[in-house]
């Protein structure tokens, strides 16, 4: 895993991901000591359009992390509606 990778996190990565999460990795926190096979990740949770919605630090089983190659393409924003004022 490297900075910029998009990760798909499910129950395989940790019990906290009952609902799967897409996550853009900033860095693998190798400066924090953990149990064998576990790792702290620093990055952004992504919404369905691939936009960052929350910065998070996550504790996961490295073996359960799925790297999305290539990352899913960001979805275009829907055009804003103009409201008429009367």
Secondary structure by P-SEA (a helix, b strand, c coil): ccccbbbbbccccccccccbbbbbbcccccccccccccccccbbbbcccccccccccccccccccccccccccccccccbbbbbcc
